[in-house]
């Protein structure tokens, strides 16, 4: 959730309050009806009805049934090492399977790789079967690294009979990869690809816009950003600039893809998780609440082969937030790639369009495939 989304969301709420105070309940009902109408129109027009080859579930001890999409290899002979594709903050597993073209999962499957797309708790088709509804949204980053991804890894191992897995994480998914690779992940990661994964939070200028809103986050349980973005989809289809530049560089996406992403990929965001991010931004350190054990301070513990990608137009994770990761890890095999027109690239990539952008399948995906091949 970038500054534009926060500002527009806050502006709409303020406008509704003002109009209601001036003209009463009819205005409120009218605005609510308009937003609901846009939402219903968007879900009718842009909902993706494609299905993965398989859907598996793995249960956690604290009441979640986590969904794992499987896209099977499309070649006669499959690569024996599967690939785990991990989505990030405010997204779900469709981040790696937006449509038939912008799908890293299907791209790799066509090259013989067995791909698995876990939906973290609170996202996509994952189901909560625990206690009270309020407990459902008390989600922190530690839940992902201590429970969710380890559970998904064990399920993938069970399904494939393999010990090693290639890990690809985008945004917060890459942050999860950093944390895991510093510890137990070293045992099962064959390789690690970090797509625009922020690590140096002093450089996270784009996220600083939410700091003044922390008093609201402390009073909320979850932000229904998915509903708000889906309601914008019919407008984003024709006016891509409404999507802002924090999440994507809209110049590298067509309106149809942006609208499809707004409806199918964007998810609700737990206030507890956003407050963690806010603290790291304020302290200027990823994992600052852990003191000497912060993940930023322990990058040197990473030994697995690591490939980091960044985009020149990424305002959420600017280049300085991840371009020094390969300098600090202890890996022997490591690589950093910066995608920009100035360096001969096809586009200046923003945060999300390194995976779902118009030119990503032609320029970005092949480098990820090459890295996976080179590391096993």
C-alpha positions as CSV (number, residue, x, y, z in Angstrom):
1,X,0.0,0.0,0.0
2,X,1.8,3.1,-1.2
3,X,1.4,6.8,-0.4
4,X,-1.0,7.4,-3.2
5,X,-3.3,4.7,-2.1
6,X,-3.2,5.9,1.5
7,X,-3.8,9.5,0.4
8,X,-6.7,8.7,-1.9
9,X,-8.2,6.3,0.7
10,X,-7.9,9.0,3.4
11,X,-9.3,11.7,1.1
12,X,-12.3,9.6,0.1
13,X,-13.1,8.9,3.8
14,X,-12.7,12.6,4.6
15,X,-14.9,13.6,1.7
16,X,-17.6,11.2,2.8
17,X,-17.5,12.6,6.3
18,X,-17.8,16.2,5.1
19,X,-20.6,15.5,2.6
20,X,-22.5,13.5,5.2
21,X,-22.1,16.4,7.7
22,X,-23.3,18.9,5.1
23,X,-26.0,17.0,3.3
24,X,-26.9,14.1,5.4
25,X,-27.4,10.4,5.1
26,X,-28.6,10.4,1.5
27,X,-25.2,11.5,0.3
28,X,-23.5,8.8,2.3
29,X,-25.8,6.2,0.9
30,X,-25.2,7.5,-2.6
31,X,-21.4,7.4,-2.3
32,X,-21.6,3.9,-0.8
33,X,-23.9,2.7,-3.6
34,X,-21.5,4.1,-6.3
35,X,-18.5,2.4,-4.7
36,X,-20.3,-0.9,-4.3
37,X,-21.5,-0.6,-7.9
38,X,-17.9,-0.1,-9.2
39,X,-16.8,-3.1,-7.1
40,X,-19.4,-5.4,-8.5
41,X,-18.7,-4.2,-12.0
42,X,-15.0,-4.9,-11.5
43,X,-15.5,-8.4,-10.1
44,X,-17.8,-9.2,-13.1
45,X,-15.4,-7.8,-15.7
46,X,-12.0,-8.8,-14.4
47,X,-12.2,-11.8,-12.1
48,X,-9.7,-14.5,-13.3
49,X,-11.5,-17.8,-13.6
50,X,-8.4,-19.8,-14.5
51,X,-7.4,-22.6,-12.1
52,X,-4.0,-24.1,-11.2
53,X,-3.2,-27.7,-11.9
54,X,-3.7,-28.6,-8.3
55,X,-4.5,-26.9,-5.0
56,X,-3.1,-28.4,-1.7
57,X,-3.7,-27.3,1.9
58,X,-1.4,-27.6,4.9
59,X,-2.7,-27.0,8.4
60,X,-0.9,-25.0,11.0
61,X,-1.1,-25.4,14.8
62,X,-2.7,-22.0,15.2
63,X,-5.7,-22.6,13.1
64,X,-4.8,-21.8,9.5
65,X,-5.3,-24.1,6.4
66,X,-2.7,-22.6,4.0
67,X,-3.4,-23.0,0.3
68,X,-0.6,-24.0,-2.0
69,X,-1.2,-23.7,-5.8
70,X,0.7,-26.1,-8.0
71,X,1.6,-25.6,-11.6
72,X,3.0,-28.8,-13.0
73,X,5.9,-28.9,-15.5
74,X,4.8,-28.9,-19.1
75,X,7.8,-30.8,-20.5
76,X,8.1,-34.6,-20.9
77,X,11.1,-34.6,-18.5
78,X,10.7,-32.5,-15.4
79,X,13.5,-30.8,-13.4
80,X,13.8,-32.8,-10.1
81,X,14.1,-29.6,-8.0
82,X,10.8,-27.7,-7.5
83,X,10.4,-23.9,-7.3
84,X,8.5,-22.1,-4.5
85,X,7.2,-18.7,-5.5
86,X,6.4,-16.5,-2.5
87,X,4.2,-13.4,-2.8
88,X,4.6,-10.3,-0.8
89,X,2.8,-7.7,1.3
90,X,-0.8,-7.0,0.3
91,X,-0.8,-9.6,-2.5
92,X,-1.6,-13.3,-3.0
93,X,-0.4,-16.2,-5.0
94,X,-1.8,-14.8,-8.2
95,X,1.1,-12.3,-8.1
96,X,3.1,-15.0,-10.0
97,X,0.2,-16.0,-12.2
98,X,-1.6,-12.8,-13.3
99,X,-2.6,-14.1,-16.7
100,X,-1.3,-16.6,-19.4
101,X,1.5,-14.2,-20.4
102,X,2.5,-12.5,-17.1
103,X,2.9,-15.7,-15.2
104,X,6.4,-16.6,-13.9
105,X,4.9,-19.9,-12.7
106,X,3.8,-21.0,-16.2
107,X,7.0,-19.6,-17.7
108,X,9.1,-21.9,-15.5
109,X,6.6,-24.8,-15.9
110,X,7.1,-24.6,-19.6
111,X,10.8,-25.0,-19.0
112,X,10.2,-28.2,-16.9
113,X,9.9,-26.8,-13.4
114,X,7.3,-28.0,-10.8
115,X,6.1,-24.7,-9.3
116,X,4.4,-24.1,-6.0
117,X,2.6,-20.8,-5.0
118,X,1.7,-20.7,-1.2
119,X,-0.9,-18.1,0.0
120,X,0.3,-16.8,3.3
121,X,-2.2,-16.5,6.2
122,X,-4.8,-13.8,5.5
123,X,-4.3,-14.0,1.8
124,X,-6.0,-15.6,-1.2
125,X,-7.7,-19.0,-0.6
126,X,-6.0,-19.7,2.7
127,X,-8.6,-20.5,5.4
128,X,-8.8,-19.6,9.1
129,X,-10.3,-22.3,11.3
130,X,-9.0,-21.0,14.7
131,X,-10.8,-19.1,17.5
132,X,-12.2,-15.6,17.4
133,X,-12.3,-13.5,14.3
134,X,-10.1,-10.8,16.0
135,X,-7.3,-13.4,16.4
136,X,-7.4,-14.1,12.7
137,X,-5.8,-10.7,11.9
138,X,-3.1,-10.6,14.6
139,X,-0.6,-11.4,11.9
140,X,3.1,-10.6,12.2
141,X,6.2,-11.2,10.0
142,X,7.3,-13.9,12.4
143,X,4.2,-16.0,11.5
144,X,5.4,-16.2,8.0
145,X,9.0,-17.3,8.8
146,X,8.3,-19.4,11.8
147,X,5.1,-21.2,10.7
148,X,3.7,-20.5,7.2
149,X,6.6,-20.9,4.8
150,X,8.2,-23.8,6.8
151,X,4.8,-25.6,6.7
152,X,4.6,-25.0,2.9
153,X,8.2,-26.3,2.5
154,X,7.4,-29.5,4.3
155,X,4.2,-30.0,2.2
156,X,6.2,-29.5,-1.0
157,X,8.8,-31.9,0.1
158,X,6.1,-34.4,0.9
159,X,4.5,-34.0,-2.5
160,X,7.8,-34.2,-4.5
161,X,10.0,-36.3,-2.3
162,X,12.8,-33.8,-2.8
163,X,15.0,-32.3,-0.1
164,X,15.9,-29.1,-1.9
165,X,13.8,-26.3,-3.3
166,X,14.5,-23.1,-5.4
167,X,13.0,-20.1,-3.5
168,X,11.8,-17.1,-5.4
169,X,10.3,-14.2,-3.4
170,X,8.9,-10.9,-4.5
171,X,8.9,-7.8,-2.2
172,X,8.0,-9.1,1.3
173,X,8.4,-12.6,-0.1
174,X,12.1,-11.8,-0.7
175,X,12.3,-10.4,2.9
176,X,10.9,-13.7,4.1
177,X,13.7,-15.4,2.1
178,X,16.4,-13.3,3.7
179,X,15.2,-14.2,7.2
180,X,14.9,-17.9,6.3
181,X,18.2,-18.1,4.5
182,X,20.0,-16.8,7.7
183,X,18.7,-19.8,9.6
184,X,17.0,-23.1,8.8
185,X,16.3,-22.2,5.2
186,X,20.0,-22.8,4.5
187,X,19.2,-26.6,4.7
188,X,16.6,-26.7,2.0
189,X,17.2,-23.7,-0.3
190,X,18.9,-24.8,-3.5
191,X,18.9,-21.2,-4.6
192,X,17.3,-17.9,-3.6
193,X,16.0,-15.2,-6.0
194,X,15.0,-11.9,-4.3
195,X,12.9,-9.7,-6.6
196,X,12.8,-6.1,-5.4
197,X,13.1,-7.3,-1.8
198,X,13.9,-4.4,0.6
199,X,16.4,-4.9,3.3
200,X,18.0,-1.6,4.1
201,X,15.0,0.3,5.7
202,X,16.8,3.6,6.0
203,X,16.2,3.8,2.3
204,X,12.5,3.0,2.4
205,X,11.4,6.6,1.8
206,X,8.2,5.5,0.0
207,X,6.9,3.7,3.1
208,X,7.5,6.7,5.4
209,X,4.1,8.2,4.2
210,X,2.2,5.8,6.5
211,X,4.1,6.8,9.7
212,X,1.7,9.7,10.4
213,X,-1.2,7.3,10.1
214,X,0.0,4.8,12.8
215,X,-2.6,6.1,15.3
216,X,-5.3,4.9,12.9
217,X,-3.6,1.5,12.4
218,X,-3.5,1.0,16.2
219,X,-7.3,1.3,16.2
220,X,-7.9,-1.0,13.3
221,X,-7.7,-4.8,12.8
222,X,-7.3,-5.0,9.0
223,X,-7.3,-2.6,6.1
224,X,-9.7,-3.8,3.3
225,X,-7.4,-2.4,0.6
226,X,-8.6,-5.2,-1.8
227,X,-12.2,-3.8,-1.9
228,X,-10.9,-0.3,-2.4
229,X,-8.6,-1.2,-5.3
230,X,-11.1,-3.5,-6.9
231,X,-13.6,-0.6,-6.9
232,X,-11.1,1.5,-8.8
233,X,-10.4,-1.2,-11.4
234,X,-13.0,0.0,-14.0
235,X,-11.4,3.4,-13.8
236,X,-7.8,2.1,-13.8
237,X,-8.6,0.2,-16.9
238,X,-8.9,3.5,-18.8
239,X,-6.9,5.8,-16.6
240,X,-3.8,3.8,-15.5
241,X,-2.3,6.8,-13.7
242,X,-4.9,6.2,-10.9
243,X,-2.8,3.2,-9.9
244,X,0.0,5.5,-8.7
245,X,3.7,4.7,-9.1
246,X,4.4,3.2,-5.7
247,X,3.2,-0.3,-6.5
248,X,3.9,-0.4,-10.2
249,X,5.3,1.8,-13.0
250,X,2.0,2.1,-14.9
251,X,3.9,3.0,-18.1
252,X,5.1,-0.6,-18.1
253,X,1.6,-2.0,-17.8
254,X,-1.6,-1.8,-19.9
255,X,-4.9,-0.8,-18.3
256,X,-6.3,-4.3,-18.7
257,X,-3.5,-5.9,-16.7
258,X,-3.7,-3.2,-14.0
259,X,-7.4,-3.7,-13.6
260,X,-6.9,-7.5,-13.5
261,X,-4.2,-7.1,-10.8
262,X,-6.4,-4.8,-8.7
263,X,-9.2,-7.4,-8.6
264,X,-7.3,-10.6,-8.4
265,X,-3.9,-9.9,-6.7
266,X,-4.4,-7.1,-4.1
267,X,-5.3,-8.4,-0.6
268,X,-6.4,-7.1,2.8
269,X,-3.5,-5.9,5.0
270,X,-3.3,-6.7,8.8
271,X,-2.7,-3.6,10.9
272,X,-0.2,-5.5,13.1
273,X,1.9,-6.3,10.1
274,X,1.9,-2.7,8.8
275,X,2.8,-1.5,12.2
276,X,5.9,-3.7,12.1
277,X,6.9,-2.3,8.8
278,X,6.4,1.2,10.2
279,X,8.7,0.5,13.1
280,X,11.4,-0.8,10.9
281,X,11.1,2.3,8.6
282,X,11.2,4.6,11.6
283,X,14.2,2.8,13.1
284,X,15.9,2.4,9.7
285,X,16.5,-1.3,10.2
286,X,14.8,-4.5,9.0
287,X,14.0,-6.4,12.2
288,X,15.0,-3.7,14.6
289,X,12.8,-5.1,17.3
290,X,15.1,-8.1,17.5
291,X,18.1,-6.0,18.5
292,X,21.4,-7.7,17.6
293,X,19.5,-10.5,15.9
294,X,17.9,-8.2,13.3
295,X,17.7,-9.7,9.9
296,X,19.5,-6.7,8.4
297,X,22.5,-7.2,10.7
298,X,22.7,-10.9,9.9
299,X,22.9,-10.9,6.1
300,X,26.4,-12.3,6.4
301,X,24.9,-15.6,7.6
302,X,23.3,-16.2,4.2
303,X,25.3,-18.8,2.3
304,X,22.9,-20.0,-0.4
305,X,23.3,-18.8,-4.0
306,X,21.4,-15.5,-4.2
307,X,20.2,-13.4,-7.1
308,X,18.8,-9.9,-6.3
309,X,16.8,-7.9,-8.8
310,X,15.9,-4.2,-8.7
311,X,14.1,-1.7,-10.9
312,X,15.0,1.9,-11.6
313,X,11.5,3.2,-11.2
314,X,10.7,1.3,-7.9
315,X,9.5,3.8,-5.4
316,X,8.5,1.2,-2.8
317,X,11.9,-0.5,-2.8
318,X,14.3,2.0,-4.3
319,X,17.6,0.6,-5.6
320,X,19.5,1.6,-2.4
321,X,17.2,-0.6,-0.3
322,X,18.4,-3.8,-1.9
323,X,21.4,-3.2,-4.2
324,X,24.0,-3.9,-1.4
325,X,22.6,-7.2,-0.3
326,X,25.0,-9.2,-2.4
327,X,27.9,-7.3,-0.9
328,X,27.0,-8.3,2.6
329,X,25.8,-12.0,2.2
330,X,28.3,-14.8,2.7
331,X,27.3,-16.6,-0.5
332,X,29.9,-17.7,-3.0
333,X,27.4,-17.6,-5.9
334,X,25.7,-14.2,-5.9
335,X,24.5,-11.7,-8.5
336,X,22.7,-8.4,-8.6
337,X,20.8,-7.1,-11.7
338,X,19.4,-3.6,-12.1
339,X,16.7,-3.2,-14.8
340,X,16.5,0.2,-16.5
341,X,16.4,1.8,-19.9
342,X,19.6,3.6,-19.1
343,X,21.3,0.2,-18.8
344,X,19.9,-1.1,-22.1
345,X,16.7,-2.6,-20.7
346,X,13.3,-2.6,-22.3
347,X,11.7,-0.5,-19.5
348,X,12.2,1.3,-16.3
349,X,10.6,-1.2,-13.9
350,X,8.6,-0.3,-10.8
351,X,7.9,-2.5,-7.8
352,X,5.3,-4.9,-9.1
353,X,6.0,-4.8,-12.8
354,X,9.3,-6.7,-12.4
355,X,6.9,-9.7,-12.2
356,X,3.6,-8.5,-13.9
357,X,4.9,-5.8,-16.3
358,X,4.4,-5.8,-20.0
359,X,8.0,-6.6,-20.8
360,X,8.8,-8.8,-17.7
361,X,8.3,-12.1,-19.5
362,X,10.7,-11.1,-22.3
363,X,13.4,-9.5,-20.1
364,X,13.1,-10.4,-16.4
365,X,11.8,-14.0,-16.5
366,X,14.7,-15.4,-18.6
367,X,17.3,-14.1,-16.1
368,X,15.5,-15.9,-13.2
369,X,15.4,-19.1,-15.3
370,X,19.1,-18.8,-16.1
371,X,19.9,-18.3,-12.4
372,X,17.8,-21.4,-11.4
373,X,19.5,-23.5,-14.1
374,X,22.9,-22.3,-13.1
375,X,22.4,-23.3,-9.4
376,X,20.9,-26.7,-9.9
